[in-house]
């Protein structure tokens, strides 16, 4: 089974070395390295450390390709791409471009939130304040494709992916959402597909090659999952979901797609009438920015004020109030149809302990999830039945990094920089909790028997020195 999974990943992914981690969440977004062995259980700044290199802050994650670690960052108006030697941590090159525009950012976002993607020769980076840029592994700029400005008060954070000869980027925003494919060799637009009615989302797409038919790109947004023909961008199938804002990438289990969507059974906002009664001081039937600043939802004013006129009307409030209400949870869906998938396509649904940001991890037919508080849940991937739920007591707090797996181990890192290592079994157990010493938002990369981690101020490589 492991060999079959590896062959599938190699079939649907662009060419890259077998032990590379070439995009967000690794090979085709699986979060799994099938080849690494001997990964350490205990590590930190003074244990099993191969190298440590200072890097500027960004929440984007490291990738591994062609013997390099690629990272993005920002300093003032400079948008930065960095290449480190995977073997030594030595900086190989640093390239900067000046941003073309500036987006307002939510506190936990950054001008360099998206993670790079790579094939076997080049790296591709996306900066919302500029667009797409490609460099060779030696740092020579190949092309630029300007994009934006975007309309997303929380900030754009979706990472590019490479599929075949294309670099694909999903640009979901408050209005005007679209999906584009750029020729990875020339930097020219190959196709663009508008996504009317789709609002903000941050889930990174994956590539799916069915046994018969065209290769697909699967895109999760806040209210729907869509499949597009990778070669021309035509939509093939879709099904509705309900979420607070799509965060986690989907995962594939044969012909089954597993999606996590944390929504609400009830609206997350109160009725507009109740809010008017308390905060509409001039009694004009709407909420100004000044009036809204007294509420508990002040950070979301730009999200609710859809027409950006400085006032929240009933229609705008009710639209956001209804957003994310509906069937939610972790959903397993059978693939193979065209058009809207029927309700019977849902094989199972699990609604307890669903995380907000980190997507589930599928490893050896078990689905693992971690949510805030360090609560870990394992499910039978075939049935959705819960196998075990517990807590990593030494690593509570919030979780933004995605879980990753290799060598019979699961690695979970909290915002506080506490990395839990699990024994990857249906009845998982905590093997260790390692303290990285500072906050960590980036998802670790696993490659060649080593663990690559980015914290607020540094990049680390842990593993054997052999």
C-alpha positions in Angstrom: 0.0 0.0 0.0 2.8 2.4 0.8 4.4 1.7 -2.6 1.0 2.4 -4.3 0.6 5.7 -2.5 4.2 6.7 -3.5 3.6 5.9 -7.1 0.3 7.9 -7.1 2.1 10.9 -5.6 4.9 10.7 -8.2 2.3 10.4 -11.0 0.2 13.4 -10.1 3.0 15.7 -9.0 5.6 17.6 -11.0 9.1 16.1 -11.3 11.2 16.5 -8.2 13.7 14.4 -6.2 12.1 11.5 -4.4 13.0 13.0 -1.0 11.9 16.6 -1.7 9.2 18.4 0.2 8.3 20.7 -2.7 5.2 22.7 -1.6 3.0 23.5 1.4 2.3 20.2 3.3 4.8 18.3 1.2 4.2 16.0 -1.8 0.8 17.0 -3.3 -0.3 18.4 0.1 -0.3 15.0 1.7 1.9 16.1 4.8 3.6 12.7 4.5 7.2 11.7 3.7 7.1 8.0 2.8 10.9 7.6 2.5 12.5 9.2 5.6 13.8 6.8 8.3 15.5 7.4 11.7 13.8 10.7 12.5 14.6 11.8 16.0 12.0 11.7 18.8 13.9 14.2 21.0 15.4 17.4 19.5 15.8 21.1 20.2 18.4 23.9 20.1 20.9 21.6 22.0 19.8 18.1 21.0 20.0 16.4 17.6 20.7 19.8 16.0 22.3 19.6 12.6 22.2 23.4 12.0 20.5 26.6 13.0 20.3 29.7 10.8 18.8 33.1 11.6 16.0 34.2 9.2 13.6 37.1 9.1 10.1 36.4 10.4 7.2 35.2 8.3 4.6 32.5 9.0 5.2 30.9 5.6 6.6 27.3 5.8 10.0 25.9 4.5 10.1 23.7 1.5 12.9 21.3 0.4 13.9 21.0 -3.3 17.1 20.3 -5.1 19.2 20.3 -1.9 17.9 23.7 -0.9 15.5 25.1 1.7 13.4 27.9 0.3 11.7 30.5 2.5 9.9 33.8 2.1 9.9 36.8 4.4 9.3 40.6 4.3 11.1 43.6 5.7 9.4 46.9 5.2 8.6 47.2 1.5 11.0 44.4 0.6 9.5 41.0 -0.3 12.2 38.4 0.3 13.0 34.9 -1.1 15.8 33.0 0.6 17.6 29.8 -0.3 19.5 27.9 2.3 21.7 24.8 1.9 19.7 21.8 3.2 22.9 20.2 4.3 24.5 23.0 6.2 22.0 25.8 6.6 24.3 28.2 4.9 22.5 31.0 3.0 23.0 30.4 -0.7 21.2 33.5 -1.9 18.6 36.1 -1.0 16.5 38.0 -3.5 14.3 41.1 -2.8 11.5 42.8 -4.8 9.7 45.9 -3.8 6.0 45.5 -3.2 3.7 47.1 -5.7 0.8 47.8 -3.2 0.0 47.2 0.4 -2.9 45.2 1.8 -4.3 45.7 5.3 -3.4 42.7 7.4 -5.1 40.9 10.2 -2.7 40.6 13.2 -1.7 37.0 12.5 -1.1 37.5 8.8 1.9 38.7 7.0 3.0 40.0 3.5 4.9 36.7 3.3 2.3 34.2 4.5 2.2 32.0 1.3 4.6 29.1 1.1 6.8 28.7 -2.0 6.4 25.7 -4.4 9.1 24.1 -6.5 9.7 21.6 -9.3 13.1 19.9 -10.0 14.7 23.1 -11.3 12.9 26.3 -10.2 11.0 27.8 -7.3 7.8 29.8 -7.4 6.8 32.4 -4.8 3.6 34.4 -4.3 3.5 37.7 -2.5 0.0 39.2 -2.3 1.5 42.7 -2.4 3.2 41.9 -5.7 2.2 38.7 -7.5 4.0 35.5 -8.6 7.8 35.4 -9.1 9.9 32.5 -10.3 13.7 31.9 -9.6 16.1 29.2 -10.7 17.6 27.1 -7.9 20.7 29.3 -8.3 18.7 32.5 -7.7 18.3 33.9 -11.2 14.9 35.5 -11.7 13.0 33.9 -14.6 9.7 35.8 -14.7 7.2 37.9 -12.9 3.4 37.8 -13.0 1.9 40.8 -11.2 -1.4 40.3 -9.3 -3.6 42.4 -7.0 -4.4 44.4 -5.1 -6.8 41.9 -3.5 -9.8 42.5 -1.3 -9.4 40.4 1.8 -9.4 42.1 5.2 -7.7 39.1 6.8 -5.0 39.0 4.2 -4.2 36.5 1.3 -2.3 33.4 2.4 -2.9 30.7 -0.2 0.2 29.1 -1.6 0.9 28.3 -5.2 1.1 24.7 -6.4 2.8 23.1 -9.4 0.8 20.7 -11.5 2.3 19.4 -14.7 3.5 22.4 -16.7 1.5 24.9 -14.7 1.8 27.0 -11.6 -1.7 27.3 -10.2 -2.9 29.9 -7.6 -6.3 30.2 -6.0 -7.3 33.8 -5.3 -10.4 33.8 -3.2 -11.4 37.2 -1.8 -14.4 39.1 -0.6 -15.5 39.6 -4.2 -14.0 38.8 -7.6 -12.5 35.5 -6.6 -10.6 33.6 -9.4 -8.3 30.7 -10.1 -5.3 31.1 -12.5 -2.8 28.8 -14.1 0.6 30.2 -15.3 2.9 28.4 -17.7 5.8 27.6 -15.4 8.4 27.9 -18.1 7.3 31.2 -19.7 5.3 33.0 -17.0 2.4 33.5 -19.4 -1.2 33.1 -18.4 -2.6 29.7 -19.6 -6.1 30.1 -18.2 -8.1 32.0 -15.7 -11.4 30.8 -14.2 -13.7 33.2 -12.4 -15.3 32.0 -9.1 -18.5 34.0 -8.8 -20.2 33.9 -5.3 -17.0 32.5 -3.7 -15.7 34.5 -0.7 -12.5 34.4 1.3 -10.7 31.1 1.8 -7.1 30.0 2.5 -7.0 26.3 1.7 -4.2 25.3 -0.7 -5.5 23.1 -3.7 -4.3 19.6 -4.5 -4.0 17.7 -7.7 -6.0 14.5 -8.4 -5.4 12.1 -11.2 -8.4 9.7 -11.4 -8.0 6.2 -12.9 -9.8 7.5 -16.0 -10.2 11.0 -17.4 -8.5 14.3 -17.0 -6.2 15.4 -14.2 -8.1 17.6 -11.7 -7.4 20.5 -9.4 -9.4 20.3 -6.2 -10.1 23.6 -4.5 -11.7 24.0 -1.1 -13.4 27.4 -0.4 -15.5 28.6 2.5 -18.8 27.3 1.2 -18.0 24.7 -1.5 -15.5 22.2 -2.8 -14.8 22.5 -6.6 -12.9 20.4 -9.0 -11.4 21.9 -12.2 -9.8 20.4 -15.2 -6.1 21.1 -14.7 -5.4 21.6 -18.4 -8.1 24.3 -19.1 -9.7 25.4 -15.8 -13.2 24.1 -16.6 -15.2 23.1 -13.6 -16.0 19.4 -13.3 -17.9 18.8 -10.0 -18.7 20.5 -6.7 -20.4 20.0 -3.4 -21.4 22.5 -0.7 -19.8 22.8 2.8 -20.1 25.3 5.6 -17.1 26.8 7.3 -15.7 29.8 9.1 -13.4 30.3 6.2 -11.7 27.4 4.4 -8.3 26.9 6.1 -7.1 23.3 5.6 -6.2 21.6 2.4 -8.1 18.4 1.5 -6.5 15.0 1.6 -7.0 12.0 -0.8 -7.7 8.4 0.2 -8.0 6.6 -3.1 -11.3 7.7 -4.7 -12.3 9.5 -1.4 -11.7 13.1 -0.6 -11.5 14.1 3.0 -12.3 17.8 3.8 -12.4 19.6 7.1 -14.8 22.5 7.5 -15.5 24.0 10.8 -18.8 25.8 10.7 -21.7 26.5 13.0 -25.0 25.0 13.8 -26.2 28.5 14.7 -25.2 31.9 13.4 -22.0 33.3 15.0 -23.5 36.8 15.0 -26.6 37.9 16.9 -29.6 39.4 15.1 -29.2 42.8 13.5 -32.1 44.2 15.5 -30.5 43.3 18.8 -27.2 45.0 17.7 -29.0 48.1 16.5 -30.8 48.4 19.8 -27.5 48.5 21.7 -25.2 50.3 19.3 -27.1 52.4 16.8 -26.9 55.6 18.7 -28.1 57.9 16.0 -31.0 55.6 15.2 -30.5 55.6 11.4 -31.0 51.8 11.1 -27.3 51.1 10.3 -24.0 50.9 12.1 -21.2 53.3 11.4 -17.5 52.4 12.0 -17.5 54.5 15.2 -20.6 52.8 16.5 -19.3 49.3 15.5 -16.0 50.0 17.3 -17.8 49.4 20.6 -18.9 45.9 19.7 -17.1 42.6 20.2 -16.7 42.2 16.4 -14.7 45.4 15.7 -11.9 43.5 13.9 -14.4 42.2 11.3 -15.9 45.6 10.2 -14.3 45.4 6.7 -15.6 41.9 6.3 -19.2 42.8 7.0 -19.2 46.2 5.2 -19.3 44.5 1.8 -19.7 47.7 -0.3 -17.0 49.5 1.7 -19.2 52.6 2.2 -18.3 52.9 5.9 -21.7 51.6 7.2 -23.1 48.2 7.9 -26.6 47.7 6.6 -29.1 45.0 7.5 -28.5 43.1 4.2 -24.7 43.0 4.8 -25.1 41.9 8.4 -27.6 39.1 7.5 -25.4 37.8 4.7 -22.4 37.4 7.0 -24.6 36.1 9.8 -25.8 33.3 7.6 -22.3 32.5 6.4 -20.8 29.3 7.8 -24.1 28.0 9.1 -24.8 24.4 7.9 -23.5 20.9 7.9 -19.9 20.9 8.8 -17.1 18.8 10.3 -14.7 16.4 8.7 -16.4 15.0 5.6 -15.4 12.0 3.5 -16.8 12.2 -0.1 -16.7 9.6 -2.8 -15.4 11.0 -6.1 -16.3 10.1 -9.7 -19.3 12.1 -10.7 -19.7 15.3 -12.7 -21.8 18.3 -11.6 -23.0 18.7 -8.1 -22.2 15.6 -6.1 -25.3 14.0 -4.5 -25.8 13.7 -0.8 -25.2 10.0 -1.1 -21.6 10.8 -2.1 -20.8 11.6 1.6 -19.4 8.4 3.0 -19.1 9.7 6.6 -19.0 12.9 8.6 -17.4 13.6 12.0 -18.3 16.7 14.0 -16.5 16.5 17.4 -13.3 18.2 18.1 -12.8 19.5 14.6 -9.8 21.9 14.4 -10.0 25.4 12.9 -6.7 25.9 11.0 -4.7 22.6 10.9 -6.2 20.1 8.3 -6.4 16.4 9.1 -3.5 14.2 8.3 -4.0 10.8 6.7 -1.3 8.3 7.5 -1.5 4.5 7.2 -5.3 4.6 6.9 -5.7 6.6 10.1 -6.8 10.2 10.2 -5.1 12.4 12.8 -6.3 15.9 13.9 -5.0 18.4 16.4 -6.9 21.4 17.7 -6.4 24.2 20.1 -5.7 23.0 23.6 -3.5 20.2 22.3 -6.5 17.9 21.8 -5.6 15.0 19.4 -8.2 12.8 17.7 -7.6 9.8 15.5 -10.3 8.4 13.2 -10.7 5.3 11.1 -10.3 6.8 7.6 -12.6 4.3 6.0 -15.5 4.8 8.4 -15.0 8.0 10.3 -15.2 6.1 13.6 -13.3 7.7 16.4 -10.3 5.6 17.6 -8.9 7.8 20.3 -9.2 11.3 21.6 -6.8 12.7 24.2 -4.4 15.6 24.9 -0.7 16.4 24.7 -0.7 17.9 28.1 2.7 19.5 27.8 1.8 21.4 24.7 -1.5 23.2 25.1 -2.3 26.5 23.4 -3.2 27.3 19.8 -2.2 25.4 16.7 -1.5 26.9 13.3 1.0 24.6 11.8 -0.2 21.5 10.0 0.6 18.0 11.3 3.2 16.0 9.3 4.2 12.4 9.4 7.1 10.0 8.5 8.9 7.0 9.9 5.9 5.9 12.0 5.8 9.3 13.8 3.4 12.3 13.8 4.9 15.7 14.4 2.6 18.5 15.9 3.9 21.9 16.7 2.0 24.5 18.7 2.1 28.3 18.3 4.2 28.4 21.5 6.9 26.2 19.8 6.1 23.0 21.6 6.5 20.1 19.1 4.8 16.9 20.1 6.0 13.6 18.6 3.3 10.8 18.5 3.7 7.2 17.8 1.6 6.8 14.7 -1.0 4.2 15.7 -4.8 4.1 15.9 -4.3 4.3 19.7 -1.6 6.9 19.4 0.7 7.8 22.2 2.9 10.8 23.0 6.6 9.9 22.7 8.0 13.3 23.5 7.3 17.1 23.6 10.2 19.2 22.4 10.5 22.9 23.2 11.8 25.1 20.3 12.0 28.1 22.5 9.8 30.6 20.6 6.6 30.9 18.8 6.1 28.8 15.6 3.5 29.2 12.9 5.2 27.4 10.0 4.5 23.8 9.1 7.7 21.6 9.4 9.2 20.0 6.3 10.4 16.3 6.4 13.0 15.2 3.9 16.0 12.8 3.8 15.6 11.7 7.4 15.7 15.2 8.7 13.2 17.7 10.2 13.2 21.3 9.0 11.5 23.8 11.3 11.0 27.5 11.1 10.4 29.5 14.2 10.0 33.3 14.6 13.7 34.1 14.2 15.4 31.0 12.9 15.4 27.9 10.6 16.5 24.6 12.2 17.5 21.2 10.9 17.1 18.3 13.3 18.3 14.7 12.7 21.4 12.6 12.6 24.7 14.2 11.5 25.6 11.0 9.6 
